[in-house]
Amino acid sequence: MRFTPQDEEFRAEVREWLTANLTGEFAGLRGAGGPGREHERHDERLAWNQHLAAAGWTCLGWPAEHGGRGASLIQQVIFYEEYARADAPARVSIVGEELLGPTLIAFGRPDQHERFLPPIRAVRELWCQGYSEPGAGSDLASVATRAALDGDDWVINGQKIWTSLAHVADWCFVLARTEAGSRRGGGLSYLLVPMDQPGVTVRPIRQLTGTAEFNEVFFDDARTAAANVVGAPGDGWRVAKATLAIERGAAMLGQQVGFRRELEDLTAEARRTGAARDPLIRDQLARAWIGLQVIRCYALDTVGPDEGTADPARASVLKVLWSRWHRDLGELALTIAGPDSPGYDRWRRLFLFSRADTIYGGSDEIQHDIIATRALGLPRS
Ligand SMILES: Cc1cc2nc3c(=O)[nH]c(=O)nc-3n(C[C@H](O)[C@H](O)[C@H](O)COP(=O)(O)OP(=O)(O)OC[C@H]3O[C@@H](n4cnc5c(N)ncnc54)[C@H](O)[C@@H]3O)c2cc1C
């Protein structure tokens, strides 16, 4: 991969902007947030995210007609690289910017674009993803949350679970069964539901890390306008799968830059503790570095302008590659930085949170099944 002079100019612009702006009230936010630390200084990170938005540094890849920069994939990678290099705080609006936004652009109506995209771009409305249920995780087509039309509204009843950041979200995109008696992917709809209403209850779930990044969400006669359905009523499965392909593909571009940062810091830690002289540790660090190069190349080759929706098997390969890599890095981190290390808390958190990587966005076993059927043409299990 080569950067053109225009790309380098873009890099200089991003770097300069971040240097000039991660100062004053925002200076102390460096390094705040991230996996397992979503609770950290949320309100200040929200303000920072809005500051980014005001300068046009959100939704970079969205087409200009939808308020984005229409940035090329390479430019987005450059942005994320510089963002990580500057140690800028984790963004709070990723679900809206990277999952719902692209889905709405692909499947939404013009009036929905007009209503929902600007507040996502400006980080005035935060989103969460209401897919999983106690009886529908890997087997997502078993969704049992129901919604029925009542006058001008959908009325929603059911329970979602593992809903990341629901406790701070203004809206939720909910996969619900809108055709009574329908089964599997048929009869589901993709609804946009406001969280701030009496029919919605959010209960945090405490995680291994000690923090509560995800939640249970209960819908008891919750309501949303009839118009707030993405795609045709009953056609939600198609839309939901497109969001999943984006989640497994394009949305990880920024994340893998964070991985590089972690690997660099862990390598520095190994030097500091002397572990870097251990041949087995050196071997594992070298392997981790190689793995990251593979992920980077595969990611760039996989996520194109179609945002990874074209070939779900490739998005699944990428998901398996990065989730395993990150989980292994978590294990290596604890080998290098034992309980006596000053950085122990950080590495322990990485170890614990990375256990979730092979689960969320679809578990490894499910990705294997997709690869087996879609890429290898094997019969369905
Ligand atoms: C940190 C985190 C954040 C999350 N955030 C969200 C969110 O914001 N919104 C949301 O909707 N969901 C979210 N999830 C939920 C996530 O998508 C589900 O946990 C995941 O899809 C697995 O579903 P499950 O937990 O019900 O496990 P199950 O489906 O019960 O699976 C249990 C085990 O059985 C295996 N298994 C299941 N079926 C098969 C099969 N057919 N063949 C082989 N093995 C199988 C699985 O691989 C897994 O190992 C999050 C999860 C985590 C960990």
The ligand as a MOL file (V3000), in Angstrom:
LIG
                    3D

  0  0  0     0  0            999 V3000
M  V30 BEGIN CTAB
M  V30 COUNTS 53 58 0 0 0
M  V30 BEGIN ATOM
M  V30 1 C -18.9110 -7.1190 24.6770 0
M  V30 2 C -20.1690 -7.4910 23.9520 0
M  V30 3 C -20.9430 -6.4800 23.3990 0
M  V30 4 C -22.1260 -6.8090 22.7200 0
M  V30 5 N -22.8910 -5.7840 22.2260 0
M  V30 6 C -24.0630 -6.0850 21.6180 0
M  V30 7 C -24.9130 -5.0310 21.1630 0
M  V30 8 O -24.6040 -3.8420 21.2810 0
M  V30 9 N -26.1000 -5.3490 20.5970 0
M  V30 10 C -26.4910 -6.6520 20.4210 0
M  V30 11 O -27.5610 -6.8800 19.8740 0
M  V30 12 N -25.7190 -7.6820 20.8620 0
M  V30 13 C -24.5210 -7.4190 21.4570 0
M  V30 14 N -23.7110 -8.4500 21.9140 0
M  V30 15 C -24.2270 -9.8240 21.8260 0
M  V30 16 C -23.5050 -10.7310 20.8540 0
M  V30 17 O -23.8500 -10.4140 19.5250 0
M  V30 18 C -23.8860 -12.1810 21.2200 0
M  V30 19 O -23.3160 -12.4480 22.4850 0
M  V30 20 C -23.3770 -13.1840 20.2090 0
M  V30 21 O -24.0610 -13.0470 19.0070 0
M  V30 22 C -23.5030 -14.6340 20.7230 0
M  V30 23 O -24.8010 -14.8780 21.1620 0
M  V30 24 P -25.0990 -15.4890 22.6260 0
M  V30 25 O -24.3430 -14.6730 23.6100 0
M  V30 26 O -26.5680 -15.5910 22.7570 0
M  V30 27 O -24.4180 -16.9160 22.6180 0
M  V30 28 P -25.0560 -18.2470 22.0330 0
M  V30 29 O -25.6400 -17.9760 20.7060 0
M  V30 30 O -25.9300 -18.8640 23.0680 0
M  V30 31 O -23.7520 -19.1270 21.8320 0
M  V30 32 C -23.0910 -19.7970 22.9030 0
M  V30 33 C -21.9470 -20.6080 22.3210 0
M  V30 34 O -22.4600 -21.6170 21.4180 0
M  V30 35 C -21.8680 -21.4870 20.1370 0
M  V30 36 N -22.8350 -21.7540 19.0800 0
M  V30 37 C -24.0940 -21.2460 18.9840 0
M  V30 38 N -24.6950 -21.6870 17.8560 0
M  V30 39 C -23.7980 -22.4690 17.2180 0
M  V30 40 C -23.8160 -23.2020 16.0000 0
M  V30 41 N -24.8930 -23.1990 15.1900 0
M  V30 42 N -22.7180 -23.9100 15.6470 0
M  V30 43 C -21.6060 -23.9050 16.4490 0
M  V30 44 N -21.5410 -23.2300 17.6240 0
M  V30 45 C -22.6030 -22.5310 18.0040 0
M  V30 46 C -21.4070 -20.0480 20.0570 0
M  V30 47 O -20.3520 -19.8930 19.1390 0
M  V30 48 C -20.9710 -19.7760 21.4780 0
M  V30 49 O -19.6730 -20.2510 21.6880 0
M  V30 50 C -22.5280 -8.1640 22.5870 0
M  V30 51 C -21.7310 -9.1950 23.1380 0
M  V30 52 C -20.5640 -8.8490 23.8120 0
M  V30 53 C -19.7390 -9.9800 24.3850 0
M  V30 END ATOM
M  V30 BEGIN BOND
M  V30 1 1 1 2
M  V30 2 1 2 3
M  V30 3 2 2 52
M  V30 4 2 3 4
M  V30 5 1 4 5
M  V30 6 1 4 50
M  V30 7 2 5 6
M  V30 8 1 6 7
M  V30 9 1 6 13
M  V30 10 2 7 8
M  V30 11 1 7 9
M  V30 12 1 9 10
M  V30 13 2 10 11
M  V30 14 1 10 12
M  V30 15 2 12 13
M  V30 16 1 13 14
M  V30 17 1 14 15
M  V30 18 1 14 50
M  V30 19 1 15 16
M  V30 20 1 16 17
M  V30 21 1 16 18
M  V30 22 1 18 19
M  V30 23 1 18 20
M  V30 24 1 20 21
M  V30 25 1 20 22
M  V30 26 1 22 23
M  V30 27 1 23 24
M  V30 28 2 24 25
M  V30 29 1 24 26
M  V30 30 1 24 27
M  V30 31 1 27 28
M  V30 32 2 28 29
M  V30 33 1 28 30
M  V30 34 1 28 31
M  V30 35 1 31 32
M  V30 36 1 32 33
M  V30 37 1 33 34
M  V30 38 1 33 48
M  V30 39 1 34 35
M  V30 40 1 35 36
M  V30 41 1 35 46
M  V30 42 1 36 37
M  V30 43 1 36 45
M  V30 44 2 37 38
M  V30 45 1 38 39
M  V30 46 1 39 40
M  V30 47 2 39 45
M  V30 48 1 40 41
M  V30 49 2 40 42
M  V30 50 1 42 43
M  V30 51 2 43 44
M  V30 52 1 44 45
M  V30 53 1 46 47
M  V30 54 1 46 48
M  V30 55 1 48 49
M  V30 56 2 50 51
M  V30 57 1 51 52
M  V30 58 1 52 53
M  V30 END BOND
M  V30 END CTAB
M  END
